[in-house]
Amino acid sequence: MIQKTYQLPLTFKQILNLVLQLPSQEQEQLIQEIKKKSPKNKDEDFLRVFDRIGKNAQAKGLTEEVLEELLADES
C-alpha cells in the first residue's frame, strides 16, 4: 500500500477520500456516529461538522503519524 502524508488540518476532500477507503461497514458506523453526535442545530453545514471532528481529534492527540498508523493497510 502506498502511504500518503497529510498536512493537518485535513481538507474535506482528504477526509472524504480516507473515509471512502474504509470497508462499507465502517463507513456506515462513521455515518451513524456523525448523525448521533450532530448538534440539534441543523444550520451547521457538513464542512463545519468535519472541522469540529478534526479539531476534537487533534485535541485528543491525533497526529499525522497516528493517523497514518490507523489507516495503514495491514493485509
mmJSON file of the N, C-alpha and C atoms, coordinates in Angstrom:
{"data_MODEL":{"atom_site":{
"group_PDB":["ATOM","ATOM","ATOM","ATOM","ATOM","ATOM","ATOM","ATOM","ATOM","ATOM","ATOM","ATOM","ATOM","ATOM","ATOM","ATOM","ATOM","ATOM","ATOM","ATOM","ATOM","ATOM","ATOM","ATOM","ATOM","ATOM","ATOM","ATOM","ATOM","ATOM","ATOM","ATOM","ATOM","ATOM","ATOM","ATOM","ATOM","ATOM","ATOM","ATOM","ATOM","ATOM","ATOM","ATOM","ATOM","ATOM","ATOM","ATOM","ATOM","ATOM","ATOM","ATOM","ATOM","ATOM","ATOM","ATOM","ATOM","ATOM","ATOM","ATOM","ATOM","ATOM","ATOM","ATOM","ATOM","ATOM","ATOM","ATOM","ATOM","ATOM","ATOM","ATOM","ATOM","ATOM","ATOM","ATOM","ATOM","ATOM","ATOM","ATOM","ATOM","ATOM","ATOM","ATOM","ATOM","ATOM","ATOM","ATOM","ATOM","ATOM","ATOM","ATOM","ATOM","ATOM","ATOM","ATOM","ATOM","ATOM","ATOM","ATOM","ATOM","ATOM","ATOM","ATOM","ATOM","ATOM","ATOM","ATOM","ATOM","ATOM","ATOM","ATOM","ATOM","ATOM","ATOM","ATOM","ATOM","ATOM","ATOM","ATOM","ATOM","ATOM","ATOM","ATOM","ATOM","ATOM","ATOM","ATOM","ATOM","ATOM","ATOM","ATOM","ATOM","ATOM","ATOM","ATOM","ATOM","ATOM","ATOM","ATOM","ATOM","ATOM","ATOM","ATOM","ATOM","ATOM","ATOM","ATOM","ATOM","ATOM","ATOM","ATOM","ATOM","ATOM","ATOM","ATOM","ATOM","ATOM","ATOM","ATOM","ATOM","ATOM","ATOM","ATOM","ATOM","ATOM","ATOM","ATOM","ATOM","ATOM","ATOM","ATOM","ATOM","ATOM","ATOM","ATOM","ATOM","ATOM","ATOM","ATOM","ATOM","ATOM","ATOM","ATOM","ATOM","ATOM","ATOM","ATOM","ATOM","ATOM","ATOM","ATOM","ATOM","ATOM","ATOM","ATOM","ATOM","ATOM","ATOM","ATOM","ATOM","ATOM","ATOM","ATOM","ATOM","ATOM","ATOM","ATOM","ATOM","ATOM","ATOM","ATOM","ATOM","ATOM","ATOM","ATOM","ATOM","ATOM","ATOM","ATOM","ATOM","ATOM","ATOM","ATOM","ATOM"],
"id":[1,2,3,4,5,6,7,8,9,10,11,12,13,14,15,16,17,18,19,20,21,22,23,24,25,26,27,28,29,30,31,32,33,34,35,36,37,38,39,40,41,42,43,44,45,46,47,48,49,50,51,52,53,54,55,56,57,58,59,60,61,62,63,64,65,66,67,68,69,70,71,72,73,74,75,76,77,78,79,80,81,82,83,84,85,86,87,88,89,90,91,92,93,94,95,96,97,98,99,100,101,102,103,104,105,106,107,108,109,110,111,112,113,114,115,116,117,118,119,120,121,122,123,124,125,126,127,128,129,130,131,132,133,134,135,136,137,138,139,140,141,142,143,144,145,146,147,148,149,150,151,152,153,154,155,156,157,158,159,160,161,162,163,164,165,166,167,168,169,170,171,172,173,174,175,176,177,178,179,180,181,182,183,184,185,186,187,188,189,190,191,192,193,194,195,196,197,198,199,200,201,202,203,204,205,206,207,208,209,210,211,212,213,214,215,216,217,218,219,220,221,222,223,224,225],
"type_symbol":["N","C","C","N","C","C","N","C","C","N","C","C","N","C","C","N","C","C","N","C","C","N","C","C","N","C","C","N","C","C","N","C","C","N","C","C","N","C","C","N","C","C","N","C","C","N","C","C","N","C","C","N","C","C","N","C","C","N","C","C","N","C","C","N","C","C","N","C","C","N","C","C","N","C","C","N","C","C","N","C","C","N","C","C","N","C","C","N","C","C","N","C","C","N","C","C","N","C","C","N","C","C","N","C","C","N","C","C","N","C","C","N","C","C","N","C","C","N","C","C","N","C","C","N","C","C","N","C","C","N","C","C","N","C","C","N","C","C","N","C","C","N","C","C","N","C","C","N","C","C","N","C","C","N","C","C","N","C","C","N","C","C","N","C","C","N","C","C","N","C","C","N","C","C","N","C","C","N","C","C","N","C","C","N","C","C","N","C","C","N","C","C","N","C","C","N","C","C","N","C","C","N","C","C","N","C","C","N","C","C","N","C","C","N","C","C","N","C","C","N","C","C","N","C","C"],
"label_atom_id":["N","CA","C","N","CA","C","N","CA","C","N","CA","C","N","CA","C","N","CA","C","N","CA","C","N","CA","C","N","CA","C","N","CA","C","N","CA","C","N","CA","C","N","CA","C","N","CA","C","N","CA","C","N","CA","C","N","CA","C","N","CA","C","N","CA","C","N","CA","C","N","CA","C","N","CA","C","N","CA","C","N","CA","C","N","CA","C","N","CA","C","N","CA","C","N","CA","C","N","CA","C","N","CA","C","N","CA","C","N","CA","C","N","CA","C","N","CA","C","N","CA","C","N","CA","C","N","CA","C","N","CA","C","N","CA","C","N","CA","C","N","CA","C","N","CA","C","N","CA","C","N","CA","C","N","CA","C","N","CA","C","N","CA","C","N","CA","C","N","CA","C","N","CA","C","N","CA","C","N","CA","C","N","CA","C","N","CA","C","N","CA","C","N","CA","C","N","CA","C","N","CA","C","N","CA","C","N","CA","C","N","CA","C","N","CA","C","N","CA","C","N","CA","C","N","CA","C","N","CA","C","N","CA","C","N","CA","C","N","CA","C","N","CA","C","N","CA","C","N","CA","C","N","CA","C","N","CA","C","N","CA","C"],
"label_alt_id":[null,null,null,null,null,null,null,null,null,null,null,null,null,null,null,null,null,null,null,null,null,null,null,null,null,null,null,null,null,null,null,null,null,null,null,null,null,null,null,null,null,null,null,null,null,null,null,null,null,null,null,null,null,null,null,null,null,null,null,null,null,null,null,null,null,null,null,null,null,null,null,null,null,null,null,null,null,null,null,null,null,null,null,null,null,null,null,null,null,null,null,null,null,null,null,null,null,null,null,null,null,null,null,null,null,null,null,null,null,null,null,null,null,null,null,null,null,null,null,null,null,null,null,null,null,null,null,null,null,null,null,null,null,null,null,null,null,null,null,null,null,null,null,null,null,null,null,null,null,null,null,null,null,null,null,null,null,null,null,null,null,null,null,null,null,null,null,null,null,null,null,null,null,null,null,null,null,null,null,null,null,null,null,null,null,null,null,null,null,null,null,null,null,null,null,null,null,null,null,null,null,null,null,null,null,null,null,null,null,null,null,null,null,null,null,null,null,null,null,null,null,null,null,null,null],
"label_comp_id":["MET","MET","MET","ILE","ILE","ILE","GLN","GLN","GLN","LYS","LYS","LYS","THR","THR","THR","TYR","TYR","TYR","GLN","GLN","GLN","LEU","LEU","LEU","PRO","PRO","PRO","LEU","LEU","LEU","THR","THR","THR","PHE","PHE","PHE","LYS","LYS","LYS","GLN","GLN","GLN","ILE","ILE","ILE","LEU","LEU","LEU","ASN","ASN","ASN","LEU","LEU","LEU","VAL","VAL","VAL","LEU","LEU","LEU","GLN","GLN","GLN","LEU","LEU","LEU","PRO","PRO","PRO","SER","SER","SER","GLN","GLN","GLN","GLU","GLU","GLU","GLN","GLN","GLN","GLU","GLU","GLU","GLN","GLN","GLN","LEU","LEU","LEU","ILE","ILE","ILE","GLN","GLN","GLN","GLU","GLU","GLU","ILE","ILE","ILE","LYS","LYS","LYS","LYS","LYS","LYS","LYS","LYS","LYS","SER","SER","SER","PRO","PRO","PRO","LYS","LYS","LYS","ASN","ASN","ASN","LYS","LYS","LYS","ASP","ASP","ASP","GLU","GLU","GLU","ASP","ASP","ASP","PHE","PHE","PHE","LEU","LEU","LEU","ARG","ARG","ARG","VAL","VAL","VAL","PHE","PHE","PHE","ASP","ASP","ASP","ARG","ARG","ARG","ILE","ILE","ILE","GLY","GLY","GLY","LYS","LYS","LYS","ASN","ASN","ASN","ALA","ALA","ALA","GLN","GLN","GLN","ALA","ALA","ALA","LYS","LYS","LYS","GLY","GLY","GLY","LEU","LEU","LEU","THR","THR","THR","GLU","GLU","GLU","GLU","GLU","GLU","VAL","VAL","VAL","LEU","LEU","LEU","GLU","GLU","GLU","GLU","GLU","GLU","LEU","LEU","LEU","LEU","LEU","LEU","ALA","ALA","ALA","ASP","ASP","ASP","GLU","GLU","GLU","SER","SER","SER"],
"label_asym_id":["A","A","A","A","A","A","A","A","A","A","A","A","A","A","A","A","A","A","A","A","A","A","A","A","A","A","A","A","A","A","A","A","A","A","A","A","A","A","A","A","A","A","A","A","A","A","A","A","A","A","A","A","A","A","A","A","A","A","A","A","A","A","A","A","A","A","A","A","A","A","A","A","A","A","A","A","A","A","A","A","A","A","A","A","A","A","A","A","A","A","A","A","A","A","A","A","A","A","A","A","A","A","A","A","A","A","A","A","A","A","A","A","A","A","A","A","A","A","A","A","A","A","A","A","A","A","A","A","A","A","A","A","A","A","A","A","A","A","A","A","A","A","A","A","A","A","A","A","A","A","A","A","A","A","A","A","A","A","A","A","A","A","A","A","A","A","A","A","A","A","A","A","A","A","A","A","A","A","A","A","A","A","A","A","A","A","A","A","A","A","A","A","A","A","A","A","A","A","A","A","A","A","A","A","A","A","A","A","A","A","A","A","A","A","A","A","A","A","A","A","A","A","A","A","A"],
"label_entity_id":["1","1","1","1","1","1","1","1","1","1","1","1","1","1","1","1","1","1","1","1","1","1","1","1","1","1","1","1","1","1","1","1","1","1","1","1","1","1","1","1","1","1","1","1","1","1","1","1","1","1","1","1","1","1","1","1","1","1","1","1","1","1","1","1","1","1","1","1","1","1","1","1","1","1","1","1","1","1","1","1","1","1","1","1","1","1","1","1","1","1","1","1","1","1","1","1","1","1","1","1","1","1","1","1","1","1","1","1","1","1","1","1","1","1","1","1","1","1","1","1","1","1","1","1","1","1","1","1","1","1","1","1","1","1","1","1","1","1","1","1","1","1","1","1","1","1","1","1","1","1","1","1","1","1","1","1","1","1","1","1","1","1","1","1","1","1","1","1","1","1","1","1","1","1","1","1","1","1","1","1","1","1","1","1","1","1","1","1","1","1","1","1","1","1","1","1","1","1","1","1","1","1","1","1","1","1","1","1","1","1","1","1","1","1","1","1","1","1","1","1","1","1","1","1","1"],
"label_seq_id":[1,1,1,2,2,2,3,3,3,4,4,4,5,5,5,6,6,6,7,7,7,8,8,8,9,9,9,10,10,10,11,11,11,12,12,12,13,13,13,14,14,14,15,15,15,16,16,16,17,17,17,18,18,18,19,19,19,20,20,20,21,21,21,22,22,22,23,23,23,24,24,24,25,25,25,26,26,26,27,27,27,28,28,28,29,29,29,30,30,30,31,31,31,32,32,32,33,33,33,34,34,34,35,35,35,36,36,36,37,37,37,38,38,38,39,39,39,40,40,40,41,41,41,42,42,42,43,43,43,44,44,44,45,45,45,46,46,46,47,47,47,48,48,48,49,49,49,50,50,50,51,51,51,52,52,52,53,53,53,54,54,54,55,55,55,56,56,56,57,57,57,58,58,58,59,59,59,60,60,60,61,61,61,62,62,62,63,63,63,64,64,64,65,65,65,66,66,66,67,67,67,68,68,68,69,69,69,70,70,70,71,71,71,72,72,72,73,73,73,74,74,74,75,75,75],
"pdbx_PDB_ins_code":[null,null,null,null,null,null,null,null,null,null,null,null,null,null,null,null,null,null,null,null,null,null,null,null,null,null,null,null,null,null,null,null,null,null,null,null,null,null,null,null,null,null,null,null,null,null,null,null,null,null,null,null,null,null,null,null,null,null,null,null,null,null,null,null,null,null,null,null,null,null,null,null,null,null,null,null,null,null,null,null,null,null,null,null,null,null,null,null,null,null,null,null,null,null,null,null,null,null,null,null,null,null,null,null,null,null,null,null,null,null,null,null,null,null,null,null,null,null,null,null,null,null,null,null,null,null,null,null,null,null,null,null,null,null,null,null,null,null,null,null,null,null,null,null,null,null,null,null,null,null,null,null,null,null,null,null,null,null,null,null,null,null,null,null,null,null,null,null,null,null,null,null,null,null,null,null,null,null,null,null,null,null,null,null,null,null,null,null,null,null,null,null,null,null,null,null,null,null,null,null,null,null,null,null,null,null,null,null,null,null,null,null,null,null,null,null,null,null,null,null,null,null,null,null,null],
"Cartn_x":[0.839,0.0,0.876,0.512,1.212,0.642,1.518,1.062,1.244,0.259,0.324,0.555,1.201,1.373,0.415,-0.303,-1.282,-0.862,-1.058,-0.819,-2.086,-1.965,-3.123,-3.352,-4.53,-5.782,-6.082,-6.779,-7.141,-8.237,-8.222,-9.302,-10.48,-11.631,-12.812,-12.564,-11.939,-11.662,-10.753,-9.741,-8.853,-9.613,-10.449,-11.241,-12.158,-12.828,-13.735,-12.989,-11.826,-11.043,-10.621,-10.261,-9.887,-11.085,-12.236,-13.448,-13.821,-13.66,-14.01,-13.088,-11.944,-11.032,-11.438,-12.318,-12.779,-13.723,-13.78,-14.795,-16.194,-17.16,-18.506,-19.13,-18.874,-19.441,-18.887,-17.596,-17.005,-17.492,-17.73,-18.304,-19.677,-20.487,-21.827,-21.754,-20.817,-20.649,-20.275,-19.395,-18.991,-20.173,-20.979,-22.166,-23.103,-23.32,-24.207,-23.651,-22.334,-21.72,-21.871,-21.682,-21.842,-23.277,-24.229,-25.638,-25.95,-25.404,-25.654,-25.09,-23.907,-23.217,-23.464,-24.235,-24.539,-25.373,-25.069,-25.851,-27.283,-28.145,-29.555,-29.734,-28.726,-28.773,-28.539,-29.573,-29.485,-28.797,-28.477,-27.813,-26.316,-25.775,-24.346,-24.111,-23.28,-23.056,-22.033,-21.938,-21.103,-19.63,-19.152,-17.75,-17.443,-18.382,-18.168,-18.164,-19.004,-19.031,-17.666,-17.139,-15.844,-14.721,-14.812,-13.821,-13.838,-15.038,-15.179,-14.632,-14.935,-14.424,-12.9,-12.332,-10.873,-10.227,-10.809,-10.263,-10.35,-11.474,-11.616,-10.581,-10.357,-9.37,-7.969,-7.633,-6.317,-6.166,-7.221,-7.174,-6.97,-7.4,-7.247,-5.964,-5.1,-3.785,-3.58,-4.516,-4.324,-3.227,-2.232,-1.155,-1.117,-0.319,-0.181,0.309,1.264,1.83,0.777,-0.011,-1.061,-2.099,-2.487,-3.457,-2.939,-1.692,-1.115,-1.112,-0.764,-0.737,-2.145,-3.136,-4.514,-5.012,-4.543,-5.017,-4.16,-3.069,-2.163,-2.896,-2.673,-3.279,-2.442,-3.049,-2.315,-2.604,-3.177,-3.482,-2.307],
"Cartn_y":[-1.184,0.0,1.237,2.211,3.481,4.366,4.888,5.765,7.211,8.021,9.451,10.169,11.303,12.162,13.33,13.618,14.702,15.799,17.01,18.176,18.434,18.498,18.776,20.267,20.769,20.021,19.513,18.4,17.795,18.59,18.555,19.196,18.235,18.753,17.917,16.811,17.157,16.173,15.061,15.402,14.39,13.478,14.056,13.257,12.32,12.844,12.032,10.879,11.148,10.087,9.024,9.442,8.479,7.634,8.268,7.543,6.524,6.912,6.008,4.795,4.857,3.718,2.699,3.11,2.209,1.16,-0.015,-1.003,-0.421,-0.88,-0.305,-0.338,-1.383,-1.463,-0.344,-0.057,1.021,2.387,2.528,3.771,3.999,2.957,3.074,3.43,2.822,3.146,4.614,5.106,6.503,7.422,7.097,7.896,7.941,6.796,6.748,7.577,7.521,8.323,9.811,10.194,11.608,12.048,11.205,11.549,11.669,10.733,10.745,11.988,12.393,13.49,14.839,14.839,16.114,16.97,18.233,19.132,19.231,19.589,19.751,20.926,21.795,22.942,22.461,22.404,21.889,22.87,24.075,25.058,24.783,23.902,23.596,22.759,23.252,22.526,21.406,20.572,19.381,19.737,20.787,21.178,21.569,22.255,22.638,21.403,20.429,19.189,18.511,18.362,17.708,18.53,19.85,20.7,20.481,20.413,20.171,18.791,17.783,16.427,16.43,17.109,17.177,17.865,18.972,19.702,18.863,18.156,17.291,16.169,15.595,14.513,15.025,16.196,16.774,17.077,17.579,17.886,16.633,15.49,14.222,13.504,14.18,13.615,13.057,13.251,12.744,13.544,12.837,13.454,12.813,13.378,12.782,11.346,11.114,9.78,8.779,9.207,8.335,8.05,9.072,8.897,7.912,8.047,7.13,5.703,5.576,4.253,3.631,4.44,3.947,3.543,4.237,3.976,2.991,2.538,1.615,0.322,-0.145,-1.395,-2.55,-3.344,-4.45,-5.777,-5.745,-7.009,-7.57],
"Cartn_z":[0.0,0.0,0.0,-0.786,-0.83,0.261,1.1,2.171,1.752,2.062,1.802,3.117,3.037,4.195,4.043,5.095,5.068,6.016,5.584,6.422,7.233,8.543,9.384,9.465,9.514,9.477,8.061,8.015,6.737,6.053,4.739,3.985,3.925,3.573,3.429,2.402,1.292,0.233,0.756,1.54,2.102,3.06,3.896,4.828,4.06,3.049,2.25,1.587,1.019,0.384,1.388,2.59,3.626,4.044,4.193,4.58,3.496,2.249,1.148,1.077,1.73,1.77,2.839,3.726,4.789,4.22,4.846,4.448,4.652,3.886,3.911,5.309,6.07,7.417,8.301,8.181,8.972,8.495,7.199,6.68,7.3,7.356,7.921,9.405,10.143,11.561,11.733,10.869,10.92,10.66,9.667,9.353,10.549,11.184,12.349,13.51,13.72,14.788,14.504,13.259,12.897,13.144,12.762,12.981,14.468,15.271,16.711,17.374,16.941,17.608,16.96,15.897,15.236,16.16,16.186,17.045,16.536,17.429,17.053,16.098,16.065,15.164,13.737,12.956,11.594,10.646,11.14,10.299,10.152,10.976,10.881,9.629,8.727,7.484,7.669,6.665,6.714,6.922,6.297,6.456,7.887,8.522,9.926,10.832,10.513,11.3,11.211,9.985,9.828,10.45,10.377,11.012,12.514,13.088,14.531,14.903,14.09,14.348,14.314,13.307,13.184,14.373,14.811,15.957,17.227,17.408,18.579,18.551,17.364,17.23,17.546,17.04,17.323,18.809,19.432,20.861,21.699,21.16,21.875,21.485,20.711,20.43,19.035,18.127,16.773,16.083,15.595,14.837,13.458,12.562,11.225,11.337,12.237,12.394,12.886,13.868,14.406,13.328,12.57,11.505,10.472,10.056,9.081,9.632,10.898,11.525,11.541,11.85,11.893,10.512,9.48,8.13,7.354,7.974,7.285,6.947,5.743,5.289,5.836,6.664,7.3,6.612,5.434,4.772,4.048],
"occupancy":[1.0,1.0,1.0,1.0,1.0,1.0,1.0,1.0,1.0,1.0,1.0,1.0,1.0,1.0,1.0,1.0,1.0,1.0,1.0,1.0,1.0,1.0,1.0,1.0,1.0,1.0,1.0,1.0,1.0,1.0,1.0,1.0,1.0,1.0,1.0,1.0,1.0,1.0,1.0,1.0,1.0,1.0,1.0,1.0,1.0,1.0,1.0,1.0,1.0,1.0,1.0,1.0,1.0,1.0,1.0,1.0,1.0,1.0,1.0,1.0,1.0,1.0,1.0,1.0,1.0,1.0,1.0,1.0,1.0,1.0,1.0,1.0,1.0,1.0,1.0,1.0,1.0,1.0,1.0,1.0,1.0,1.0,1.0,1.0,1.0,1.0,1.0,1.0,1.0,1.0,1.0,1.0,1.0,1.0,1.0,1.0,1.0,1.0,1.0,1.0,1.0,1.0,1.0,1.0,1.0,1.0,1.0,1.0,1.0,1.0,1.0,1.0,1.0,1.0,1.0,1.0,1.0,1.0,1.0,1.0,1.0,1.0,1.0,1.0,1.0,1.0,1.0,1.0,1.0,1.0,1.0,1.0,1.0,1.0,1.0,1.0,1.0,1.0,1.0,1.0,1.0,1.0,1.0,1.0,1.0,1.0,1.0,1.0,1.0,1.0,1.0,1.0,1.0,1.0,1.0,1.0,1.0,1.0,1.0,1.0,1.0,1.0,1.0,1.0,1.0,1.0,1.0,1.0,1.0,1.0,1.0,1.0,1.0,1.0,1.0,1.0,1.0,1.0,1.0,1.0,1.0,1.0,1.0,1.0,1.0,1.0,1.0,1.0,1.0,1.0,1.0,1.0,1.0,1.0,1.0,1.0,1.0,1.0,1.0,1.0,1.0,1.0,1.0,1.0,1.0,1.0,1.0,1.0,1.0,1.0,1.0,1.0,1.0,1.0,1.0,1.0,1.0,1.0,1.0,1.0,1.0,1.0,1.0,1.0,1.0],
"B_iso_or_equiv":[0.0,0.0,0.0,0.0,0.0,0.0,0.0,0.0,0.0,0.0,0.0,0.0,0.0,0.0,0.0,0.0,0.0,0.0,0.0,0.0,0.0,0.0,0.0,0.0,0.0,0.0,0.0,0.0,0.0,0.0,0.0,0.0,0.0,0.0,0.0,0.0,0.0,0.0,0.0,0.0,0.0,0.0,0.0,0.0,0.0,0.0,0.0,0.0,0.0,0.0,0.0,0.0,0.0,0.0,0.0,0.0,0.0,0.0,0.0,0.0,0.0,0.0,0.0,0.0,0.0,0.0,0.0,0.0,0.0,0.0,0.0,0.0,0.0,0.0,0.0,0.0,0.0,0.0,0.0,0.0,0.0,0.0,0.0,0.0,0.0,0.0,0.0,0.0,0.0,0.0,0.0,0.0,0.0,0.0,0.0,0.0,0.0,0.0,0.0,0.0,0.0,0.0,0.0,0.0,0.0,0.0,0.0,0.0,0.0,0.0,0.0,0.0,0.0,0.0,0.0,0.0,0.0,0.0,0.0,0.0,0.0,0.0,0.0,0.0,0.0,0.0,0.0,0.0,0.0,0.0,0.0,0.0,0.0,0.0,0.0,0.0,0.0,0.0,0.0,0.0,0.0,0.0,0.0,0.0,0.0,0.0,0.0,0.0,0.0,0.0,0.0,0.0,0.0,0.0,0.0,0.0,0.0,0.0,0.0,0.0,0.0,0.0,0.0,0.0,0.0,0.0,0.0,0.0,0.0,0.0,0.0,0.0,0.0,0.0,0.0,0.0,0.0,0.0,0.0,0.0,0.0,0.0,0.0,0.0,0.0,0.0,0.0,0.0,0.0,0.0,0.0,0.0,0.0,0.0,0.0,0.0,0.0,0.0,0.0,0.0,0.0,0.0,0.0,0.0,0.0,0.0,0.0,0.0,0.0,0.0,0.0,0.0,0.0,0.0,0.0,0.0,0.0,0.0,0.0,0.0,0.0,0.0,0.0,0.0,0.0],
"pdbx_formal_charge":[null,null,null,null,null,null,null,null,null,null,null,null,null,null,null,null,null,null,null,null,null,null,null,null,null,null,null,null,null,null,null,null,null,null,null,null,null,null,null,null,null,null,null,null,null,null,null,null,null,null,null,null,null,null,null,null,null,null,null,null,null,null,null,null,null,null,null,null,null,null,null,null,null,null,null,null,null,null,null,null,null,null,null,null,null,null,null,null,null,null,null,null,null,null,null,null,null,null,null,null,null,null,null,null,null,null,null,null,null,null,null,null,null,null,null,null,null,null,null,null,null,null,null,null,null,null,null,null,null,null,null,null,null,null,null,null,null,null,null,null,null,null,null,null,null,null,null,null,null,null,null,null,null,null,null,null,null,null,null,null,null,null,null,null,null,null,null,null,null,null,null,null,null,null,null,null,null,null,null,null,null,null,null,null,null,null,null,null,null,null,null,null,null,null,null,null,null,null,null,null,null,null,null,null,null,null,null,null,null,null,null,null,null,null,null,null,null,null,null,null,null,null,null,null,null],
"auth_seq_id":[1,1,1,2,2,2,3,3,3,4,4,4,5,5,5,6,6,6,7,7,7,8,8,8,9,9,9,10,10,10,11,11,11,12,12,12,13,13,13,14,14,14,15,15,15,16,16,16,17,17,17,18,18,18,19,19,19,20,20,20,21,21,21,22,22,22,23,23,23,24,24,24,25,25,25,26,26,26,27,27,27,28,28,28,29,29,29,30,30,30,31,31,31,32,32,32,33,33,33,34,34,34,35,35,35,36,36,36,37,37,37,38,38,38,39,39,39,40,40,40,41,41,41,42,42,42,43,43,43,44,44,44,45,45,45,46,46,46,47,47,47,48,48,48,49,49,49,50,50,50,51,51,51,52,52,52,53,53,53,54,54,54,55,55,55,56,56,56,57,57,57,58,58,58,59,59,59,60,60,60,61,61,61,62,62,62,63,63,63,64,64,64,65,65,65,66,66,66,67,67,67,68,68,68,69,69,69,70,70,70,71,71,71,72,72,72,73,73,73,74,74,74,75,75,75],
"auth_comp_id":["MET","MET","MET","ILE","ILE","ILE","GLN","GLN","GLN","LYS","LYS","LYS","THR","THR","THR","TYR","TYR","TYR","GLN","GLN","GLN","LEU","LEU","LEU","PRO","PRO","PRO","LEU","LEU","LEU","THR","THR","THR","PHE","PHE","PHE","LYS","LYS","LYS","GLN","GLN","GLN","ILE","ILE","ILE","LEU","LEU","LEU","ASN","ASN","ASN","LEU","LEU","LEU","VAL","VAL","VAL","LEU","LEU","LEU","GLN","GLN","GLN","LEU","LEU","LEU","PRO","PRO","PRO","SER","SER","SER","GLN","GLN","GLN","GLU","GLU","GLU","GLN","GLN","GLN","GLU","GLU","GLU","GLN","GLN","GLN","LEU","LEU","LEU","ILE","ILE","ILE","GLN","GLN","GLN","GLU","GLU","GLU","ILE","ILE","ILE","LYS","LYS","LYS","LYS","LYS","LYS","LYS","LYS","LYS","SER","SER","SER","PRO","PRO","PRO","LYS","LYS","LYS","ASN","ASN","ASN","LYS","LYS","LYS","ASP","ASP","ASP","GLU","GLU","GLU","ASP","ASP","ASP","PHE","PHE","PHE","LEU","LEU","LEU","ARG","ARG","ARG","VAL","VAL","VAL","PHE","PHE","PHE","ASP","ASP","ASP","ARG","ARG","ARG","ILE","ILE","ILE","GLY","GLY","GLY","LYS","LYS","LYS","ASN","ASN","ASN","ALA","ALA","ALA","GLN","GLN","GLN","ALA","ALA","ALA","LYS","LYS","LYS","GLY","GLY","GLY","LEU","LEU","LEU","THR","THR","THR","GLU","GLU","GLU","GLU","GLU","GLU","VAL","VAL","VAL","LEU","LEU","LEU","GLU","GLU","GLU","GLU","GLU","GLU","LEU","LEU","LEU","LEU","LEU","LEU","ALA","ALA","ALA","ASP","ASP","ASP","GLU","GLU","GLU","SER","SER","SER"],
"auth_asym_id":["A","A","A","A","A","A","A","A","A","A","A","A","A","A","A","A","A","A","A","A","A","A","A","A","A","A","A","A","A","A","A","A","A","A","A","A","A","A","A","A","A","A","A","A","A","A","A","A","A","A","A","A","A","A","A","A","A","A","A","A","A","A","A","A","A","A","A","A","A","A","A","A","A","A","A","A","A","A","A","A","A","A","A","A","A","A","A","A","A","A","A","A","A","A","A","A","A","A","A","A","A","A","A","A","A","A","A","A","A","A","A","A","A","A","A","A","A","A","A","A","A","A","A","A","A","A","A","A","A","A","A","A","A","A","A","A","A","A","A","A","A","A","A","A","A","A","A","A","A","A","A","A","A","A","A","A","A","A","A","A","A","A","A","A","A","A","A","A","A","A","A","A","A","A","A","A","A","A","A","A","A","A","A","A","A","A","A","A","A","A","A","A","A","A","A","A","A","A","A","A","A","A","A","A","A","A","A","A","A","A","A","A","A","A","A","A","A","A","A","A","A","A","A","A","A"],
"auth_atom_id":["N","CA","C","N","CA","C","N","CA","C","N","CA","C","N","CA","C","N","CA","C","N","CA","C","N","CA","C","N","CA","C","N","CA","C","N","CA","C","N","CA","C","N","CA","C","N","CA","C","N","CA","C","N","CA","C","N","CA","C","N","CA","C","N","CA","C","N","CA","C","N","CA","C","N","CA","C","N","CA","C","N","CA","C","N","CA","C","N","CA","C","N","CA","C","N","CA","C","N","CA","C","N","CA","C","N","CA","C","N","CA","C","N","CA","C","N","CA","C","N","CA","C","N","CA","C","N","CA","C","N","CA","C","N","CA","C","N","CA","C","N","CA","C","N","CA","C","N","CA","C","N","CA","C","N","CA","C","N","CA","C","N","CA","C","N","CA","C","N","CA","C","N","CA","C","N","CA","C","N","CA","C","N","CA","C","N","CA","C","N","CA","C","N","CA","C","N","CA","C","N","CA","C","N","CA","C","N","CA","C","N","CA","C","N","CA","C","N","CA","C","N","CA","C","N","CA","C","N","CA","C","N","CA","C","N","CA","C","N","CA","C","N","CA","C","N","CA","C","N","CA","C","N","CA","C","N","CA","C","N","CA","C"],
"pdbx_PDB_model_num":[1,1,1,1,1,1,1,1,1,1,1,1,1,1,1,1,1,1,1,1,1,1,1,1,1,1,1,1,1,1,1,1,1,1,1,1,1,1,1,1,1,1,1,1,1,1,1,1,1,1,1,1,1,1,1,1,1,1,1,1,1,1,1,1,1,1,1,1,1,1,1,1,1,1,1,1,1,1,1,1,1,1,1,1,1,1,1,1,1,1,1,1,1,1,1,1,1,1,1,1,1,1,1,1,1,1,1,1,1,1,1,1,1,1,1,1,1,1,1,1,1,1,1,1,1,1,1,1,1,1,1,1,1,1,1,1,1,1,1,1,1,1,1,1,1,1,1,1,1,1,1,1,1,1,1,1,1,1,1,1,1,1,1,1,1,1,1,1,1,1,1,1,1,1,1,1,1,1,1,1,1,1,1,1,1,1,1,1,1,1,1,1,1,1,1,1,1,1,1,1,1,1,1,1,1,1,1,1,1,1,1,1,1,1,1,1,1,1,1,1,1,1,1,1,1]
}}}
